Amino acid sequence: MNDDKPRRARLLSGLSLPIVSLLIASLSLMASISQSYNYRRNIESVQLNVLRAENLKTCREIIEVFFAFRLRAEEANARGAEPSAEQQAGTRRELKSLVYRFGAIGTHLANFAPEVARERYSRLSWMLNDIGEKAASLSAAEFEARFTEIDKAFATLNEDCVKATKLHS
C-alpha cells in the first residue's frame, strides 16, 4: 500500500505537465479566436463609418448643387427676357453647369442604389436641364408648377440619402 501512493504521485505528476500544457494551449487558441473576431468586427465598423461619411458628404454636395441651381433658376425666371442675349446665354451656361454637376453626383449616388433610383436621378437631371434651358422664358406660374414636380423628385432623392446613411449606422 505504501508503494501505491508514490506510484500515483508519479503518475499524476507525469500527467499534470501535459494537461497544463494542453489547457494553456486551449486558452491561447480561444483568446486568439476572440481577438480575431473582435478585430474583424472593428475593421467592418471602420469601413461602414467611412462609407457612411462619404455618403453623407456626397448627399450634402448634391443638396447644395440642387439649391444653387434653384436659386440661379429663380433669378433667371425673375429677370425674364430683359437681359441681353449674351447675359441669357451666360445664365443658361451657368445653369447647365450646375445641372451637369448635379447629374455627375447623382450618377455616383445611383451606383450604390437600386436601378429604380438610377432612373429617378436621371429623370430629375433631365427635368433640371429642361428648366435650365427655359427658366427665363417661362411664366412665374409655369416655373413654379415645374419646380413643384422637381421638388417632389428631389425629396425622393433626399429620402434615399437618409435611408442610405441609416443603413450604414
Contact map, one row per residue, 1 for C-alpha under 8 A:
1111100000000000000000000000000000000000000000000000000000000000000000000000000000000000000000000000000000000000000000000000000000000000000000000000000000000000000000000
1111110000000000000000000000000000000000000000000000000000000000000000000000000000000000000000000000000000000000000000000000000000000000000000000000000000000000000000000
1111111000000000000000000000000000000000000000000000000000000000000000000000000000000000000000000000000000000000000000000000000000000000000000000000000000000000000000000
1111111100000000000000000000000000000000000000000000000000000000000000000000000000000000000000000000000000000000000000000000000000000000000000000000000000000000000000000
1111111110000000000000000000000000000000000000000000000000000000000000000000000000000000000000000000000000000000000000000000000000000000000000000000000000000000000000000
0111111111000000000000000000000000000000000000000000000000000000000000000000000000000000000000000000000000000000000000000000000000000000000000000000000000000000000000000
0011111111100000000000000000000000000000000000000000000000000000000000000000000000000000000000000000000000000000000000000000000000000000000000000000000000000000000000000
0001111111110000000000000000000000000000000000000000000000000000000000000000000000000000000000000000000000000000000000000000000000000000000000000000000000000000000000000
0000111111111000000000000000000000000000000000000000000000000000000000000000000000000000000000000000000000000000000000000000000000000000000000000000000000000000000000000
0000011111111100000000000000000000000000000000000000000000000000000000000000000000000000000000000000000000000000000000000000000000000000000000000000000000000000000000000
0000001111111110000000000000000000000000000000000000000000000000000000000000000000000000000000000000000000000000000000000000000000000000000000000000000000000000000000000
0000000111111111000000000000000000000000000000000000000000000000000000000000000000000000000000000000000000000000000000000000000000000000000000000000000000000000000000000
0000000011111111100000000000000000000000000000000000000000000000000000000000000000000000000000000000000000000000000000000000000000000000000000000000000000000000000000000
0000000001111111110000000000000000000000000000000000000000000000000000000000000000000000000000000000000000000000000000000000000000000000000000000000000000000000000000000
0000000000111111111000000000000000000000000000000000000000000000000000000000000000000000000000000000000000000000000000000000000000000000000000000000000000000000000000000
0000000000011111111100000000000000000000000000000000000000000000000000000000000000000000000000000000000000000000000000000000000000000000000000000000000000000000000000000
0000000000001111111110000000000000000000000000000000000000000000000000000000000000000000000000000000000000000000000000000000000000000000000000000000000000000000000000000
0000000000000111111111000000000000000000000000000000000000000000000000000000000000000000000000000000000000000000000000000000000000000000000000000000000000000000000000000
0000000000000011111111100000000000000000000000000000000000000000000000000000000000000000000000000000000000000000000000000000000000000000000000000000000000000000000000000
0000000000000001111111110000000000000000000000000000000000000000000000000000000000000000000000000000000000000000000000000000000000000000000000000000000000000000000000000
0000000000000000111111111000000000000000000000000000000000000000000000000000000000000000000000000000000000000000000000000000000000000000000000000000000000000000000000000
0000000000000000011111111100000000000000000000000000000000000000000000000000000000000000000000000000000000000000000000000000000000000000000000000000000000000000000000000
0000000000000000001111111110000000000000000000000000000000000000000000000000000000000000000000000000000000000000000000000000000000000000000000000000000000000000000000000
0000000000000000000111111111000000000000000000000000000000000000000000000000000000000000000000000000000000000000000000000000000000000000000000000000000000000000000000000
0000000000000000000011111111100000000000000000000000000000000000000000000000000000000000000000000000000000000000000000000000000000000000000000000000000000000000000000000
0000000000000000000001111111110000000000000000000000000000000000000000000000000000000000000000000000000000000000000000000000000000000000000000000000000000000000000000000
0000000000000000000000111111111000000000000000000000000000000000000000000000000000000000000000000000000000000000000000000000000000000000000000000000000000000000000000000
0000000000000000000000011111111100000000000000000000000000000000000000000000000000000000000000000000000000000000000000000000000000000000000000000000000000000000000000000
0000000000000000000000001111111110000000000000000000000000000000000000000000000000000000000000000000000000000000000000000000000000000000000000000000000000000000000000000
0000000000000000000000000111111111000000000000000000000000000000000000000000000000000000000000000000000000000000000000000000000000000000000000000000000000000000000000000
0000000000000000000000000011111111100000000000000000000000000000000000000000000000000000000000000000000000000000000000000000000000000000000000000000000000000000000000000
0000000000000000000000000001111111110000000000000000000000000000000000000000000000000000000000000000000000000000000000000000000000000000000000000000000000000000000000000
0000000000000000000000000000111111111000000000000000000000000000000000000000000000000000000000000000000000000000000000000000000000000000000000000000000000000000000000000
0000000000000000000000000000011111111100000000000000000000000000000000000000000000000000000000000000000000000000000000000000000000000000000000000000000000000000000000000
0000000000000000000000000000001111111110000000000000000000000000000000000000000000000000000000000000000000000000000000000000000000000000000000000000000000000000000000000
0000000000000000000000000000000111111111000000000000000000000000000000000000000000000000000000000000000000000000000000000000000000000000000000000000000000000000000000000
0000000000000000000000000000000011111111100000000000000000000000000000000000000000000000000000000000000000000000000000000000000000000000000000000000000000000000000000000
0000000000000000000000000000000001111111110000000000000000000000000000000000000000000000000000000000000000000000000000000000000000000000000000000000000000000000000000000
0000000000000000000000000000000000111111111000000000000000000000000000000000000000000000000000000000000000000000000000000000000000000000000000000000000000000000000000000
0000000000000000000000000000000000011111111100000000000000000000000000000000000000000000000000000000000000000000000000000000000000000000000000000000000000000000000000000
0000000000000000000000000000000000001111111110000000000000000000000000000000000000000000000000000000000000000000000000000000000000000000000000000000000000000000000000000
0000000000000000000000000000000000000111111111000000000000000000000000000000000000000000000000000000000000000000000000000000000000000000000000000000000000000000000000000
0000000000000000000000000000000000000011111111100000000000000000000000000000000000000000000000000000000000000000000000000000000000000000000000000000000000000000000000000
0000000000000000000000000000000000000001111111110000000000000000000000000000000000000000000000000000000000000000000000000000000000000000000000000000000000000000000000000
0000000000000000000000000000000000000000111111111000000000000000000000000000000000000000000000000000000000000000000000000000000000000000000000000000000000000000000000000
0000000000000000000000000000000000000000011111111100000000000000000000000000000000000000000000000000000000000000000000000000000000000000000000000000000000000000000000000
0000000000000000000000000000000000000000001111111110000000000000000000000000000000000000000000000000000000000000000000000000000000000000000000000000000000000000000000000
0000000000000000000000000000000000000000000111111111000000000000000000000000000000000000000000000000000000000000000000000000000000000000000000000000000000000000000000011
0000000000000000000000000000000000000000000011111111100000000000000000000000000000000000000000000000000000000000000000000000000000000000000000000000000000000000000000011
0000000000000000000000000000000000000000000001111111110000000000000000000000000000000000000000000000000000000000000000000000000000000000000000000000000000000000000000000
0000000000000000000000000000000000000000000000111111111000000000000000000000000000000000000000000000000000000000000000000000000000000000000000000000000000000000000000010
0000000000000000000000000000000000000000000000011111111100000000000000000000000000000000000000000000000000000000000000000000000000000000000000000000000000000000000110011
0000000000000000000000000000000000000000000000001111111110000000000000000000000000000000000000000000000000000000000000000000000000000000000000000000000000000000000000000
0000000000000000000000000000000000000000000000000111111111000000000000000000000000000000000000000000000000000000000000000000000000000000000000000000000000000000000000000
0000000000000000000000000000000000000000000000000011111111100000000000000000000000000000000000000000000000001000000000000000000000000000000000000000000000000000100110000
0000000000000000000000000000000000000000000000000001111111110000000000000000000000000000000000000000000000000000000000000000000000000000000000000000000000000000100010000
0000000000000000000000000000000000000000000000000000111111111000000000000000000000000000000000000000000000000000000000000000000000000000000000000000000000000000000000000
0000000000000000000000000000000000000000000000000000011111111100000000000000000000000000000000000000000010001000000000000000000000000000000000000000000000000000000000000
0000000000000000000000000000000000000000000000000000001111111110000000000000000000000000000000000000000000001000000000000000000000000000000000000000000000000100100000000
0000000000000000000000000000000000000000000000000000000111111111000000000000000000000000000000000000000000000000000000000000000000000000000000000000000000000000000000000
0000000000000000000000000000000000000000000000000000000011111111100000000000000000000000000000000000000010000000000000000000000000000000000000000000000000000000000000000
0000000000000000000000000000000000000000000000000000000001111111110000000000000000000000000000000000010011000000000000000000000000000000000000000000000000000000000000000
0000000000000000000000000000000000000000000000000000000000111111111000000000000000000000000000000000000000000000000000000000000000000000000000000000000000000100000000000
0000000000000000000000000000000000000000000000000000000000011111111100000000000000000000000000000000000000000000000000000000000000000000000000000000000000000000000000000
0000000000000000000000000000000000000000000000000000000000001111111110000000000000000000000000000100110000000000000000000000000000000000000000000000000000000000000000000
0000000000000000000000000000000000000000000000000000000000000111111111000000000000000000000000000100010000000000000000000000000000000000000000000000000000000000000000000
0000000000000000000000000000000000000000000000000000000000000011111111100000000000000000000000000000000000000000000000000000000000000000000000000000000000000000000000000
0000000000000000000000000000000000000000000000000000000000000001111111110000000000000000000000000100000000000000000000000000000000000000000000000000000000000000000000000
0000000000000000000000000000000000000000000000000000000000000000111111111000000000000000000000100110000000000000000000000000000000000000000000000000000000000000000000000
0000000000000000000000000000000000000000000000000000000000000000011111111100000000000000000000000000000000000000000000000000000000000000000000000000000000000000000000000
0000000000000000000000000000000000000000000000000000000000000000001111111110000000000000000000000000000000000000000000000000000000000000000000000000000000000000000000000
0000000000000000000000000000000000000000000000000000000000000000000111111111000000000000001000100000000000000000000000000000000000000000000000000000000000000000000000000
0000000000000000000000000000000000000000000000000000000000000000000011111111100000000000000000100000000000000000000000000000000000110011000000000000000000000000000000000
0000000000000000000000000000000000000000000000000000000000000000000001111111110000000000000000000000000000000000000000000000000000000010000000000000000000000000000000000
0000000000000000000000000000000000000000000000000000000000000000000000111111111000000000000000000000000000000000000000000000000000000000000000000000000000000000000000000
0000000000000000000000000000000000000000000000000000000000000000000000011111111100000001001000000000000000000000000000000000000000000011000000000000000000000000000000000
0000000000000000000000000000000000000000000000000000000000000000000000001111111100000000000000000000000000000000000000000000000000000011111100100000000000000000000000000
0000000000000000000000000000000000000000000000000000000000000000000000000111111100000000000000000000000000000000000000000000000000000001000100000000000000000000000000000
0000000000000000000000000000000000000000000000000000000000000000000000000011111111100000000000000000000000000000000000000000000000000001000000000000000000000000000000000
0000000000000000000000000000000000000000000000000000000000000000000000000001111111100000000000000000000000000000000000000000000000000011110000000000000000000000000000000
0000000000000000000000000000000000000000000000000000000000000000000000000000001111110001000000000000000000000000000000000000000000000001100000000000000000000000000000000
0000000000000000000000000000000000000000000000000000000000000000000000000000001111110000000000000000000000000000000000000000000000000000000000000000000000000000000000000
0000000000000000000000000000000000000000000000000000000000000000000000000000001111111111000000000000000000000000000000000000000000000000000000000000000000000000000000000
0000000000000000000000000000000000000000000000000000000000000000000000000000000011111111000000000000000000000000000000000000000000000000000000000000000000000000000000000
0000000000000000000000000000000000000000000000000000000000000000000000000000000000111111100000000000000000000000000000000000000000000000000000000000000000000000000000000
0000000000000000000000000000000000000000000000000000000000000000000000000000000000111111110000000000000000000000000000000000000000000000000000000000000000000000000000000
0000000000000000000000000000000000000000000000000000000000000000000000000000000000111111111000000000000000000000000000000000000000000000000000000000000000000000000000000
0000000000000000000000000000000000000000000000000000000000000000000000000001000010111111111100000000000000000000000000000000000000000001000000000000000000000000000000000
0000000000000000000000000000000000000000000000000000000000000000000000000000000000001111111110000000000000000000000000000000000000000000000000000000000000000000000000000
0000000000000000000000000000000000000000000000000000000000000000000000000000000000000111111111000000000000000000000000000000000000000000000000000000000000000000000000000
0000000000000000000000000000000000000000000000000000000000000000000000010001000000000011111111100000000000000000000000000000000000000000000000000000000000000000000000000
0000000000000000000000000000000000000000000000000000000000000000000000000000000000000001111111110000000000000000000000000000000000011000000000000000000000000000000000000
0000000000000000000000000000000000000000000000000000000000000000000000000000000000000000111111111000000000000000000000000000000000000000000000000000000000000000000000000
0000000000000000000000000000000000000000000000000000000000000000000000000000000000000000011111111100000000000000000000000000000000000000000000000000000000000000000000000
0000000000000000000000000000000000000000000000000000000000000000000010011000000000000000001111111110000000000000000000000000000010011000000000000000000000000000000000000
0000000000000000000000000000000000000000000000000000000000000000000000000000000000000000000111111111000000000000000000000000000010011000000000000000000000000000000000000
0000000000000000000000000000000000000000000000000000000000000000000000000000000000000000000011111111100000000000000000000000000000000000000000000000000000000000000000000
0000000000000000000000000000000000000000000000000000000000000000110110000000000000000000000001111111110000000000000000000000000000000000000000000000000000000000000000000
0000000000000000000000000000000000000000000000000000000000000000000010000000000000000000000000111111111000000000000000000000100110010000000000000000000000000000000000000
0000000000000000000000000000000000000000000000000000000000000000000000000000000000000000000000011111111100000000000000000000100000000000000000000000000000000000000000000
0000000000000000000000000000000000000000000000000000000000000000100000000000000000000000000000001111111110000000000000000000000000000000000000000000000000000000000000000
0000000000000000000000000000000000000000000000000000000000000100110000000000000000000000000000000111111111000000000000000000100000000000000000000000000000000000000000000
0000000000000000000000000000000000000000000000000000000000000000000000000000000000000000000000000011111111100000000000001100100000000000000000000000000000000000000000000
0000000000000000000000000000000000000000000000000000000000000000000000000000000000000000000000000001111111110000000000000000000000000000000000000000000000000000000000000
0000000000000000000000000000000000000000000000000000000001001100000000000000000000000000000000000000111111111000000000000000000000000000000000000000000000000000000000000
0000000000000000000000000000000000000000000000000000000000000100000000000000000000000000000000000000011111111100000000001100000000000000000000000000000000000000000000000
0000000000000000000000000000000000000000000000000000000000000000000000000000000000000000000000000000001111111110000001001100000000000000000000000000000000000000000000000
0000000000000000000000000000000000000000000000000000000000000000000000000000000000000000000000000000000111111111000000000000000000000000000000000000000000000000000000000
0000000000000000000000000000000000000000000000000000001001100000000000000000000000000000000000000000000011111111100000000000000000000000000000000000000000000000000000000
0000000000000000000000000000000000000000000000000000000000000000000000000000000000000000000000000000000001111111111011001000000000000000000000000000000000000000000000000
0000000000000000000000000000000000000000000000000000000000000000000000000000000000000000000000000000000000111111110001000000000000000000000000000000000000000000000000000
0000000000000000000000000000000000000000000000000000000000000000000000000000000000000000000000000000000000011111110000000000000000000000000000000000000000000000000000000
0000000000000000000000000000000000000000000000000000000000000000000000000000000000000000000000000000000000001111111111000000000000000000000000000000000000000000000000000
0000000000000000000000000000000000000000000000000000000000000000000000000000000000000000000000000000000000000111111111000000000000000000000000000000000000000000000000000
0000000000000000000000000000000000000000000000000000000000000000000000000000000000000000000000000000000000000100111111100000000000000000000000000000000000000000000000000
0000000000000000000000000000000000000000000000000000000000000000000000000000000000000000000000000000000000000000111111110000000000000000000000000000000000000000000000000
0000000000000000000000000000000000000000000000000000000000000000000000000000000000000000000000000000000000000100111111111000000000000000000000000000000000001000000000000
0000000000000000000000000000000000000000000000000000000000000000000000000000000000000000000000000000000000100110111111111100000000000000000000000000000000000000000000000
0000000000000000000000000000000000000000000000000000000000000000000000000000000000000000000000000000000000000000001111111110000000000000000000000000000000000000000000000
0000000000000000000000000000000000000000000000000000000000000000000000000000000000000000000000000000000000000000000111111111000000000000000000000000000010001000000000000
0000000000000000000000000000000000000000000000000000000000000000000000000000000000000000000000000000001001100100000011111111100000000000000000000000000000001000000000000
0000000000000000000000000000000000000000000000000000000000000000000000000000000000000000000000000000001001100000000001111111110000000000000000000000000000000000000000000
0000000000000000000000000000000000000000000000000000000000000000000000000000000000000000000000000000000000000000000000111111111000000000000000000000000000000000000000000
0000000000000000000000000000000000000000000000000000000000000000000000000000000000000000000000000000000000000000000000011111111100000000000000000000010011000000000000000
0000000000000000000000000000000000000000000000000000000000000000000000000000000000000000000000000011011000000000000000001111111110000000000000000000000000000000000000000
0000000000000000000000000000000000000000000000000000000000000000000000000000000000000000000000000000000000000000000000000111111111000000000000000000000000000000000000000
0000000000000000000000000000000000000000000000000000000000000000000000000000000000000000000000000000000000000000000000000011111111100000000000000000010000000000000000000
0000000000000000000000000000000000000000000000000000000000000000000000000000000000000000000000000010000000000000000000000001111111110000000000000000010000000000000000000
0000000000000000000000000000000000000000000000000000000000000000000000000000000000000000000000110010000000000000000000000000111111111000000000000000000000000000000000000
0000000000000000000000000000000000000000000000000000000000000000000000000000000000000000000000000000000000000000000000000000011111111100000000000000000000000000000000000
0000000000000000000000000000000000000000000000000000000000000000000000001000000000000000000000000000000000000000000000000000001111111110000000100100000000000000000000000
0000000000000000000000000000000000000000000000000000000000000000000000001000000000000000000100110010000000000000000000000000000111111110000000000000000000000000000000000
0000000000000000000000000000000000000000000000000000000000000000000000000000000000000000000100110000000000000000000000000000000011111110000000000000000000000000000000000
0000000000000000000000000000000000000000000000000000000000000000000000000000000000000000000000000000000000000000000000000000000001111111110000000000000000000000000000000
0000000000000000000000000000000000000000000000000000000000000000000000001101100100000000000000000000000000000000000000000000000000111111110000100000000000000000000000000
0000000000000000000000000000000000000000000000000000000000000000000000001001111110000001000000000000000000000000000000000000000000000111110000000000000000000000000000000
0000000000000000000000000000000000000000000000000000000000000000000000000000100110000000000000000000000000000000000000000000000000000111111000000000000000000000000000000
0000000000000000000000000000000000000000000000000000000000000000000000000000100100000000000000000000000000000000000000000000000000000111111101100000000000000000000000000
0000000000000000000000000000000000000000000000000000000000000000000000000000100000000000000000000000000000000000000000000000000000000000111111100000000000000000000000000
0000000000000000000000000000000000000000000000000000000000000000000000000000110000000000000000000000000000000000000000000000000000000000011111110000000000000000000000000
0000000000000000000000000000000000000000000000000000000000000000000000000000000000000000000000000000000000000000000000000000000000000000001111111000000000000000000000000
0000000000000000000000000000000000000000000000000000000000000000000000000000000000000000000000000000000000000000000000000000000000000000011111111100000000000000000000000
0000000000000000000000000000000000000000000000000000000000000000000000000000100000000000000000000000000000000000000000000000000000100010011111111110000000000000000000000
0000000000000000000000000000000000000000000000000000000000000000000000000000000000000000000000000000000000000000000000000000000000000000000111111111000000000000000000000
0000000000000000000000000000000000000000000000000000000000000000000000000000000000000000000000000000000000000000000000000000000000000000000011111111100000000000000000000
0000000000000000000000000000000000000000000000000000000000000000000000000000000000000000000000000000000000000000000000000000000000100000000001111111110000000000000000000
0000000000000000000000000000000000000000000000000000000000000000000000000000000000000000000000000000000000000000000000000000000000000000000000111111111000000000000000000
0000000000000000000000000000000000000000000000000000000000000000000000000000000000000000000000000000000000000000000000000000000000000000000000011111111100000000000000000
0000000000000000000000000000000000000000000000000000000000000000000000000000000000000000000000000000000000000000000000000000000000000000000000001111111110000000000000000
0000000000000000000000000000000000000000000000000000000000000000000000000000000000000000000000000000000000000000000000000001001100000000000000000111111111000000000000000
0000000000000000000000000000000000000000000000000000000000000000000000000000000000000000000000000000000000000000000000000000000000000000000000000011111111100000000000000
0000000000000000000000000000000000000000000000000000000000000000000000000000000000000000000000000000000000000000000000000000000000000000000000000001111111110000000000000
0000000000000000000000000000000000000000000000000000000000000000000000000000000000000000000000000000000000000000000000010001000000000000000000000000111111111000000000000
0000000000000000000000000000000000000000000000000000000000000000000000000000000000000000000000000000000000000000000000000001000000000000000000000000011111111100000000000
0000000000000000000000000000000000000000000000000000000000000000000000000000000000000000000000000000000000000000000000000000000000000000000000000000001111111110000000000
0000000000000000000000000000000000000000000000000000000000000000000000000000000000000000000000000000000000000000000000000000000000000000000000000000000111111111000000000
0000000000000000000000000000000000000000000000000000000000000000000000000000000000000000000000000000000000000000000010011000000000000000000000000000000011111111100000000
0000000000000000000000000000000000000000000000000000000000100010000000000000000000000000000000000000000000000000000000000000000000000000000000000000000001111111110000000
0000000000000000000000000000000000000000000000000000000000000000000000000000000000000000000000000000000000000000000000000000000000000000000000000000000000111111111000000
0000000000000000000000000000000000000000000000000000000000000000000000000000000000000000000000000000000000000000000000000000000000000000000000000000000000011111111100000
0000000000000000000000000000000000000000000000000000001100100000000000000000000000000000000000000000000000000000000000000000000000000000000000000000000000001111111110000
0000000000000000000000000000000000000000000000000000000000000000000000000000000000000000000000000000000000000000000000000000000000000000000000000000000000000111111111000
0000000000000000000000000000000000000000000000000000000000000000000000000000000000000000000000000000000000000000000000000000000000000000000000000000000000000011111111100
0000000000000000000000000000000000000000000000000001001000000000000000000000000000000000000000000000000000000000000000000000000000000000000000000000000000000001111111110
0000000000000000000000000000000000000000000000000001001100000000000000000000000000000000000000000000000000000000000000000000000000000000000000000000000000000000111111111
0000000000000000000000000000000000000000000000000000000000000000000000000000000000000000000000000000000000000000000000000000000000000000000000000000000000000000011111111
0000000000000000000000000000000000000000000000000000000000000000000000000000000000000000000000000000000000000000000000000000000000000000000000000000000000000000001111111
0000000000000000000000000000000000000000000000011011000000000000000000000000000000000000000000000000000000000000000000000000000000000000000000000000000000000000000111111
0000000000000000000000000000000000000000000000011001000000000000000000000000000000000000000000000000000000000000000000000000000000000000000000000000000000000000000011111
